[in-house]
Amino acid sequence: MPHVHIIGICGTAMAGLAALAKERGWHVTGSDHGVYPPMSLFLQDLGIPIQETFAAENLNPTPDLVLVGNAISRGNPELEAVLERNIPYRSGGQWLFEHVLEGRHPVVVSGTHGKTTTTSMIARVMDDAGWHPGFFIGGIPKDFGLGARFPRSPWVVIEGDEYDTAFFDKRPKFLHYHPKTLILHNLEFDHGDIYPDLEAIRVQFRLLLRLVPGNGQVMANFDDPEIRELVKKAYSPVVSYGLNHADVQYSARLHRPDGQEWSVLRGGEELFRVQWLLLGRHNVLNGLAAAATCLHHGMEPTQVKRGLERFQGVARRLQERFAINDIHIYDDFAHHPTAMATTIDGLKCKVGAHRVWVVVEPRSNTMRSRAHQERLAPALAQADCVLITRPAPRGMTLDQLLDVDAVTEILNRGTVGPLPKAKVIANGVEASEYLTKHLKKGDHCIIMSNGGFDGIHERLYDSLKGIQP
């Protein structure tokens, strides 16, 4: 049995590769730091041992191959040992192409946000229709309980991440995937730690577009002006979809403002109506992208409808963790102002007059910086109450860090009441204490973080359950 060791195994992509390698008969080990759910539990359930520190000793016995996560840099003691001992190594993207994608039909979902949910939807719909797809997703779809699965057919549905690949390969990961079908969902500025501006990201999407063969397919969201401009350079047939653009092949009609009932239209004619669990116009757009992709590849409308209505969602995407005394606590991965705004809007449409709290931990390199300084307050404006932590410097100077005081000052303008609309907090512990004191029956609270956030959900559960209704 070949042995693969994964450095940085708890990243969403690398954990998915671990699952694929395990499924294909590899002995899998790994290492990481800052290990927390859901990936820690996911790997534990697979029986994959994790060393919670980086050390040369983790490479004993010597593995046949090492996969290096994109967060791992030179100076990491484990990586240095790999290089010094001449152990074969690969990036995750390269391994995925060589062992899973080559010779199959990769369906790659790209965009600044909505990738994880849209990829999960396509995988669910294809699976429900008996197409037996493989998938590689940067999260845990509730329908499958794991983020990766080896295909039993030509179809492989992949989340196409524009972040860089590895310490020795600074190209975006999605350039390794060679899509036969490419979904271009949206394009905005993100990943300010590796891209200096939006044009730098555009360049990478143009390269991705060039990889689609002439007999392939490009599914393009025409609501996004960046995407409309991008596909003018396509060498493959382009299929358009959108909610707000008149001249598209696939569109949607909302029957409820919260997005829980909507119709799919092709050429302006309704094909079917969807009633599902998800909230928000953004998820309708995600669902439309999934529906258009499957329909255009020949799936029957009844099969697409059934798959969408059975879709259970993705862990950490407006996932309700618990409700105590009619206080509802959600977990959400949102780390971009657009995603934040659409998530808040979806929940507000659902709960009506009930208060919506939002707790934000700016944790990614881009969110900790001032890349979204001007956009963050407008993105949070629909929330009734906002708590936001001061970002950790981690190599940034004060004038480079997000100015959270300025964000809360904007949100508090013109507000009246016993509590400020927005407040700066130190960490998840302080947030939990403040919420426990001020949350009331009927409130809904979204915790927005792409990390563990000091175990805030567990702290809130323990403190709220001790309060008499």
VENCORJO-V620889 format. One line per field, one symbol per residue. ss: DSSP state (2 for helix, 1 for strand, 0 for the rest). burial: I if it has 24 or more other ideal C-beta (glycine too) atoms within 12 Angstrom, else O. Layout:
BEGIN
ss=???
burial=???
END
This chain:
BEGIN
ss=0011111000022222222222200011111000000022222220001110000222200000111100000000222222220000111222222222200011111100002222222222222200000111000010000001100000111111000111001111222200001111000000000000022222222222220000001111100022222222200011111100000001111100000011111100111111100000222222222222222200002222222222000100001111110011111100002222222222222220000111110000222210002222222200001111100000000000100222222222000000000111100222222222220000011111000022222222222220000
burial=OOIIIIIIIIIIIIIIIIIIIIIIOIOIIIIIIOIIIIIIOIIOOIOIOIIOOIOIOIIOOOIOIIIIIIIIOOOIOIIOIIOOOOIOIIIIIIIIIOIIIOOIIIIIIIIIIIIIIIIIIIIIIIIIIOIOIIIIIIIIIIIIOIIIIIIOOOIIIIIIIIIIIIOOOOIIIIIIIIIIIIIIIIIIIIIIIIIOOOOOIIOIIIIIIOIIOOOIIIIIIIIIOIIIOIIOOIOIOIIIIIIOOOOIIIIIIIOOOIIIIIIIIIOOOOIIIIOIIIIIIIIIIIIIIIIIIIIIIOIOIOIIIIIIIIIIIIIIIIIIIOOIOOIIIIIIIIIIIIIIIIIIIIIIIIIOOOIIIIIIIIIIIIIIIIIIIOIIIOIIIIIIIIIIIIIOOOOOOOOOIIIIOOIIOIIIOOOOOOOOIIIIIOIIOIIIOIIIOIIIOOIIIIIIIIIIIIOIIOIIIOIIOOOOO
END
